Amino acid sequence: MLKKLGKNLLLGFIVGYVFAILLGHWTWLQMRVNTAWLVPLLALLVGLGGLFKQGDFSKFWFLGGESLVILLLLYLYHDPLAFTLIPPIILREALGLPALSIWQGNLILILLLITGNILWFWPAAAHTRD
């Protein structure tokens, strides 16, 4: 159950990033609401909602979400440097930590992505017979 919660929280984290990046380009909304708040909000909603869902989300959703974040950054910013600046800035705003540096934000994101990929793609432990 804990693994399922972790998988769903990280899936919601990526879904939140997709929405935060997309809605961050809508000037009217960005002026009124901090769109980075969608990251923890959607992480909690998908994490808790996934507990009540029968079975797991498909691995496709997690891998597709990661790919969508990369494609959105490439399409919207046209600069590889955006990969090192935009995600940690969104993370800093989402967590409400203004003292978090870009380097620390990137480190946290790398650790979260590694953890998410391990949870989603590491094969389940083989059950042994007694």
Stockholm file with secondary structure:
# STOCKHOLM 1.0

chainA/1-130         MLKKLGKNLLLGFIVGYVFAILLGHWTWLQMRVNTAWLVPLLALLVGLGGLFKQGDFSKFWFLGGESLVILLLLYLYHDPLAFTLIPPIILREALGLPALSIWQGNLILILLLITGNILWFWPAAAHTRD
#=GR chainA/1-130 SS CHHHHHHHHHHHHHHHHHHHHHHTTCHHHHHHSCGGGHHHHHHHHHHHHHHHSSSCCCHHHHHHHHHHHHHHHHHHHCCTTHHHHHHHHHHHHHHTCTTCCHHHHHHHHHHHHHHHHHHHHSCCCCCCCC
#=GC SS_cons         CHHHHHHHHHHHHHHHHHHHHHHTTCHHHHHHSCGGGHHHHHHHHHHHHHHHSSSCCCHHHHHHHHHHHHHHHHHHHCCTTHHHHHHHHHHHHHHTCTTCCHHHHHHHHHHHHHHHHHHHHSCCCCCCCC
//
